[in-house]
Amino acid sequence: MSNYNYQTQTLLALAPKLFFIIIVAVIFLKECFGEKPDPMDDSINASREIVEQLIVADSTRNGFRVVYATENSVTKERLEEIRKRPVILDAFKRLKADAPFYWDNMIETDIYDFAEFAIKYDSDPAIRIHNIFIYGYQKVEMYARPNTNIPNCVSFINPNTGQGIQYLSHDDIYYRDRKNNRIYRYWKCYANNSTSSTDERFSHFSESQRIW
């Protein structure tokens, strides 16, 4: 057997062992010199979490409920740290103070116009607006008005379920053309009554569809 063939066979025989040794060495070096995760984030028990449900309302207590969630999955410990960040708390405070000044009467304020205003107060990439819901007795009652297209339509909205109130999704807020392509959504309503292209201020479900 030639010397060349002998060396080739030897390398082929050793290849699996060499591959294993290289993998072990890489893992060892990563453990020794790689960036260590913050212990606060080092857990398999992580998920996207609600950070705050911020009520932004005028003097009549009508306006919007802004639901903020974490952008990524986080541990409970990281969630509590995020909730205490001064930059986030300050942004919440300013939004609550500035919106009623900007709109003296938030009963008539369009939810998309409010969304356009609210995202200007995004202060930390760790959180984003998850939903915006209308808020307040008078504002909610506009979506319990008679709808001649729905037999036995509801005449009141249960505050415990919020069924029928108007809201926006995360994608509506951040990715939709908020000026020219508006889709208004109605919480826990169905089929064609779950959305509209204009702000339809009447009931969007019947008593038989009520979820209580």
Sequence and secondary structure as in RCSB ss.txt:
>XXXX:A:sequence
MSNYNYQTQTLLALAPKLFFIIIVAVIFLKECFGEKPDPMDDSINASREIVEQLIVADSTRNGFRVVYATENSVT
KERLEEIRKRPVILDAFKRLKADAPFYWDNMIETDIYDFAEFAIKYDSDPAIRIHNIFIYGYQKVEMYARPNTNI
PNCVSFINPNTGQGIQYLSHDDIYYRDRKNNRIYRYWKCYANNSTSSTDERFSHFSESQRIW
>XXXX:A:secstr
  HHHHHHHHHHHHHHHHHHHHHHHHHHHHHHHS    TTT  S  B  EEEEEEEE TTS EEEEEEEESS B 
HHHHHHHHT HHHHHHHHHHHHHHHHH S TTS  HHHHHHHHGGG   TTEEEEEEEEESHHHHHGGGS  TTS
TTB SS  TTT TT EEEEHHHHHTS TTTS  EEETT  GGGGEESS   S  SBGGG   
